[in-house]
Amino acid sequence: MKVFSLILVFVNFTFSQIYNCEEKFSAGKKCGTTDNSTVKYYFDNELSFCYPYKYLGCEESVNSFESEQSCLEFCKPADQVNCGGNVKPDDTCMGIEDKQCKPGNVCINGGMIGLCCNAKIQEQWDSEHSPKCVKSTEKIVEIKTWYGSAPLIGRKCTHNFCPTGSTCVQKKWTAHCCTKK
């Protein structure tokens, strides 16, 4: 029985990834002459969300995940709610009616309780998460999700998360990708 337990501990330790959501972003380093880069996700502590980046292939950070879903599951509690841009809320509220919030604020629901968030900032945040391409000849790059598709939204264009042939557009908090129709 002791041998079995020891083997189980070894297997668990050998194949388990150690993550640290607080670790600063790092794209890793290029290794050798072959391109081993791939898109992965990291937890951004400033905005309290997971964003894609181009992992260069070597020296992977402990704040690096194979998918947005695995990043969110590990780093962000399911019941956590934030104001847009992770701006500090003015107060708490209940329900979608913002009668409990001061003028100029909107109630953002989060399961059991909501947050009174600055309406102008929230509108700008929502706009960045429903991006549009400026040129009529371009469309938003989307990714497949469990519920259909969603715009590919990253934190910064310098993270090189956009697919080849698309253009990255940087906004105040996030960035998105546009490609030819």
C-alpha angles and dihedrals in degrees: 000000000000091000091051091049091048091050091048092052091048093049092046092049094044097052102034119098118224111224132190115187090190093061115112118253117273128172090202122228135289112254123204125331099299121089107244094165122135137164115265135162134245134188113250108210095195094060096024094230142103120256136182125250138170108259108209097213108257139060095026117201122239085239093068128108136183093231142014088245095056090046092051093045092053101037111027124055110233092235096048115117127186137187115248112286087015087275114169112264121242094221143326127273142182124230132001094286108096094207088116092055124082118255111282092034133096129205113245110196121226109176106271098016138015135218129233102231131184104269096216093049091045091051091051091047092049090049091054090052093051096045127182129200115241096218116074089218091062136071135195117269108240133196129212115254134180088262098045120277139334137185114275101246123181135177101242136004088229087069088072094220097143117102119255111278095028129102125234118225116199119211131177098283107003144020133225137194129242125194136179116279 
